[in-house]
Amino acid sequence: MTGGKKSLRDNFIKQPLFWLSLFLIFIIGFLLISVDRTKIVVSQSAVYGEGSPHYVAKWVPTPPPGNFTLSGSSSVCNSVSLSWTDSLNADGYRIYRNGADITPYPYTATQYTDTAVSQNTLYNYYIIATNQGGSVNSNTVSITTPYCPPTVFLSSDISSAYLGQPVALTWSSIYATACVASGNWSGSKPTGGTETVRARTMPVSTFTLTCSNPGYSDTKSVSVNVSPLGNPVWQEVAPRL
């Protein structure tokens, strides 16, 4: 009797209809799980000849985001300000600078400040609005950052010296493209370095450095108090006999 049940079960499993039914059950279950029920619209329709209305569920796809406009500006050398109109139905935005995605995703605001920029540099920006239904690109804006005001640092190794004594000057600058010396030294200088000069004027020797770029300049000076050389001390030496 047991063998008959086993044989019947084996024959049933071998039937194509069994596997087809199992496959359909799997597909229906998968669809029920994957369907976003928030996107199902239930509508009421009257059916003639019947006493009560019928309810019909139909799938409504998510529309893609709406068109929107990007604008931007840069009033300082190290940041760019972007803003854009709201894109209808957008779930979030992606921000692109020179073709690279710089978005702190997910991003849902309609403004952004990019602080990873350099002075006097051209940048191209566009925004992509996204949702489950697709995506849409904004227009592209091109922004050139201005020059930054330079800053100069200048110091000397001593604050007092004798006339003609060497003085070591050390300097550096930020955002400068060229430097020029004046006062008790002169000439074009690199934007940073060290140089030994001499205290040649009394009572003060002043060393000035101006560093600049095409938009701005900055000047710093350092002074050294200068004293005259002392007269040599003569010592009488008795001649040998």
PEHUUR-V636325 format. One record per helix or strand. SS is the DSSP state (hx for helix, st for strand). FROM is the first residue (numbers start at 1). TO is the last residue. Records with the same first field share a line. If there is no record, write none. Layout:
SS = FROM-TO, FROM-TO
This chain:
hx = 2-13, 16-34, 37-39
st = 40-45, 54-59, 70-73, 80-84, 92-97, 100-101, 107-107, 111-114, 122-131, 134-137, 141-144, 151-156, 160-162, 166-174, 178-183, 187-189, 193-198, 204-212, 217-227
